[in-house]
Amino acid sequence: MIQVVRSRLQEQGHHSEKRYSGVVDCMKKVFQKEDFQFYPKCSTSTNLIRTIPAAIIIFTCFEMVHRFLFTMFPPESQPLTL
């Protein structure tokens, strides 16, 4: 969806008439005219099946490393001054 809106806003540039007043207006008009038919449903669900577990793993690892580093190297009580 973001790529569609971005390309529509870019294509209305200096050489064509201005069809959209902004991002929200562009999203409304695209939804009304195209009726959510941006991508085939199978590719969207396949992408979600791949992306959601990857995001869960990344955020879990980040939190674990953050907590480990916080316990090993606690922040000083006074802020650093440069």
N, C-alpha and C positions, 0 to 999 in steps of 0.2 A: 504494500500500500504506500509506504513512504517513497519508494522509487517512482511509482506512478505519479504521485503528487509533485515530487521534485521535478520530474521530466516535464510535466504539464506547465509548471510555473516557469521553467527555463525556456520552453519553446515559445511562450508568449512574449518573450524579449522585446527588443526594440523594433523589429521588422514586421510584427503582426499586431492585430488589435488586442487590447487588454480584456481578457475574458474573466479573470479572477481578481478579486480585490486582496486576497491574501491566502494563507495556508488553510484556514478554517473554511473559507468560502470555496476554495478549490476542492477540499475533501467532500463538502456537502454536494457540490455539483457532480463530482465523479461518482459518488454513491448513488445519487438520484438517476443519473444517465446510464450507468453501467451495471447497476444492480448486483454489486459484490462479485462480479465475475472476473476477477483479476488473475487468479491462478487456478489451475485444476485442483479439486479437493484432495486428490490423492497425493499431490506433491506437497501441499500444505501439511497434511497429517504426517507424511514421511519426514518432513523437515522438523516438525515438532517432536516426533519420536526420537530424532537424533539430537536435537538441540537441548531439550529439557534435561535429560540425564547429564549431558556435558556441563550445563550450567550448575546443576546441583553438585557435581563433583568439584568444579572449580571453586564455588563459594564455600563448600565444606572444607576443602583444603586450605583456602585462604584463612578461614576462621580458626582452624586448628593451628596453623603456623603463627597467626597473630597472637593467639592466647599463649602459645609456647614462648614466643619472643617476649611477650609482656611479662610473663613470670620469670624468665631468665634475666631480663634487663628492664626492671621496673623504671618508670619515668621518675625523674628527680622531682622533689616537691617544689623547687623554685624554677621558674621559666628561664630558658637560656637567653642571654643577652649578647648581642653581637657588637 
